[in-house]
Amino acid sequence: MKQDKILIGHGSGGKLMHQLIDEVFLSSFSNNINDTPSDSVILNYDDKMLAFTTDSYVVDPIFFPGGNIGKLAVCGTVNDLAVSGATPLWLSAGFILEEGFPVEDLKTIVRSMANEARNAGVKIVTGDTKVVAKGQCDKIFINTSGIGILDKKYSNISRGKNIQSGDLILINGYIADHGMTILKARELSHFTGNIESDCTCLNSLIKNVLNECEVHFMRDATRGGLATVAAEICHNKSFGLELDEESIPVNEVTRGFCEILGYDPLYVANEGKVVLVVAEKDAVKALEIMKNHELGMQTAIIGKITHEHAGIALLKTIIGGKRIIDMLAGEQLPRIC
Amino acid sequence: MKYIDEFRNKELINRLVEEIHHVSKQEIRLMEVCGGHTMAIQRFGIPSLLPENIKLLSGPGCPVCVTSRSYIDHLIALSKKEDVILTTYGDLIRVPGSSSTLEKERAKGRKVKIVYSVLDALQMARDNKDLKVVFAAIGFETTTPASASAILTAEKEQLKNFYILSAHKVMPPAMSALIDEGIRIDGYIAPGHVSTITGSHIYEPLAVTFKVGCVISGFEPVDLLKSILMLVKQKEENRPCVEIQYKRAVKIEGNLKAKALVEEIFTERDDWWRGLGILPNSGLSLKEKYSHYDAEKQFDAAIETLREDKGCICGEILKGIKNPKECKLFGKVCNPSDPVGACMVSNEGACHAYYRYRRLEL
């Protein structure tokens, strides 16, 4: 790495982070299991397949409209398992608490974790707590790990092995709500206009689609937003991808905040949005199934996999022009999850 | 969304594009000199809609991009002082100085804070009376009135710990300098926000002396295409003049109150522009009367600025002589996560916009 110090951008889900993973972590940790980047690793044990994932949560502020750090910690890990095609079952929860943190706040956070886990049908089965001196962490950090079981027929989803040109791309509703909610809570509390984080567990929605449709790939569009997922799907691949800006759902208020602050909603984080690559023949069916689910009422088909411009994601802009969609480089918004 | 959707109306866009194709016969080179325009043109994919004889160039319109390396070095030197909080617009923190960036200094624990407006910096000064808050005051006519107003507020409140390091610049000298150097520009897509302050008179000499048309444009696709059409018509009819497309925001006389405010606080000086060199009366410094807010005068800061990187052609890109893809460093050693030249740093820079949206010619 060219940098000799860690920068905020190393944690933002974009190019700097990929560089950090490749050059620092994988150069020491690499083995035959973690060789493909994906949301969860797929483990073979006898004839069973397990999905395993872990994630840490440091969002600031810890309470925000639509959720809190605890809800986020359950949803994020459940979603990482679900987008691999797995059924999430068990979670761990590790807490790092700052000396002086109010117990009442901790209780609120833990209750919403329990609530969210119950709704998602997962159990929190083990945990750990550490307390550090005042100033050595910011209020509360949470780590969750999760295990799910994976049906063999879904084992190619996490690596996107079956993606082919003609496949259609769907998303289950409004983008950019989480990132803009956090930004508003942190910097712009004096602005009127209500937005809420979309933070939610997506496993039941995903299960409905998987049961009926041929899904070739899924990813939750968290840090780096929809743009980063689009760029990653076709990075170094023999196919390209095209999104149609006009069909991408963005809530009016969120769009207003993005316009005022100069953010491109395509790059803003979500915590309850899944991008699906579905076989062309099943795309309309998937659309209907998702629209019938409470978390997918605004679902839209937003693009397709192409055999042209291999490796490149393009956006057909709302005025009919074309441009490249690239991964986020460096910091867009710190500590959003 | 009101005031946005009307200006992204597809039917209107199609009509404008059709008319441009119909009217435009001659080769024409149009330059925008505003980072907001650079970004909007690329974000909406406007070049892909125009006929081949219309060439769009990005000029020195991004304040971050034209800021000198020694200014960044100066900010870094100030950030190293124990009692200083350095406040800056976000764009500036990744611009390379001679040996570091503000982002890297922040990682070392220096007090570098990103603010959305100079008002946030003022508030920081009120909240931290035991520290000195320095604001990196960059930008053209658009941001200068805010800096001026902050100085007046500080004066009124008797704030003793607020300073600015001014790199404010004025646009017309740069627009004239490019033509003076013999660069072929048939028309300027003139900056919308700058003009809300200055009004349209400042462009008259360009039209009269240099016979270069100027159309003050808004930032939405309909605005930009309409402005391009107006410039194409000027060229085809051989009548270079100043016109306002962005009438919903720009008045001929500009914003008189803001202009008076700037005049009260700042005075013109010769200033250095990346790629253009020193241009007479193109920068603004604080008047002597307000020198107690001037970080240049109130702090000792040892700075030694190295020469620009070899191979970096930001200068020629800012002049519109070359496009980013002609730079040897573009996309290889120089990319948004590790920029070499300033044009790659700010998301309003020509290289950044090209990298993000047009890396492959479509």
Interface residues (C-beta under 8 A of the other chain):
Chain A: K2 Q3 K5 I6 L7 I8 G9 G14 K15 L16 Q19 E187 E252 R255 G256 E259 L261 D264 H309 I312 L314 L315 K316 T317 I318 I319 G320 G321 K322 R323 I324 D326 A329 G330 E331
Chain B: M1 I4 R8 K10 I13 N14 Q42 R43 F44 G45 I46 P47 S48 L49 R94 E103 K104 R106 A107 K108 Y116 P221 N335 P336 S337 D338 Y355 R356 Y357 R358 R359 L360 L362
